[in-house]
Amino acid sequence: MLPILGADGTAAGVMDEFVEVTNATIAERRVKTILRVGEHSASAERLQDVWQAMLTALDENTHDVPFAM
């Protein structure tokens, strides 16, 4: 935070700078989801198991995949 001084030298306000991290947070979450899909589906032996593993992995990310069942 950086104080903003008025003409008389008293504090007239503050400036608070920030760094936007929304895109990085979303990207990190999505990469984790992709890794989970790989981890969950690696042991699948049948096609049905692959789909179930994928749905289980996708279900863990309710922010980016809200409609996975």
N, C-alpha and C positions, 0 to 999 in steps of 0.2 A: 504494500500500500504506500502511496506517495501523497503526502499532504499538499493541498493547493492553498497557497497563502493569498489573502486579500491584500488590498493596497495598504492597509494599516498594519500588516504583518501578522494578523491573526488567521487562524485556520478558517478557510471559507468552504472547504470540501476535501474530498480525497479522491485519488484516482487508483483504481485497483485493476491491474493488468492480469490477464489470464491467458492460458494456452488452450486452444480447442483440441480436445482429444477424442471426440465422438467417433470420427472415422476410424481412428486407430483401435478404439475399443470394439467397435463392430467387427472390424477385420480380424482382430484377435479371437473374438468369440466364434466367428465363422470358421477360422482355421482349426480351432479346437473341435468344432463339430465335425469337420472333415476327418480329423484324426480319430475321433471317436467312432465314426462310421467304419473306418478301416480296422480299428481294434475290435469292434463288435462283430464285424463280418468275416474276419480272418479265420475264425474257427468253424465257420458254417460249412456243412457238408452237402446240404441240399439247397435248391433254389428257394424253397419255403423258409429255410433257416436264414438265408441271406436277407430276404425281405424283412423278416422279423428282427434281425440284428440291426438293419438300417433304421427301421422304425423306432427301435429302442434308443439308438444313438440320437436320432433326430428329436425324439421326445424330451431329451435332456436340455435342449436349447429352445425354450419357450419364447424367447425374444425374437429370434429370426425365423423360426419354423413353427409358428403357432398352430398350424392345422395338421401337423403330423399325427397320425393315429396308430 
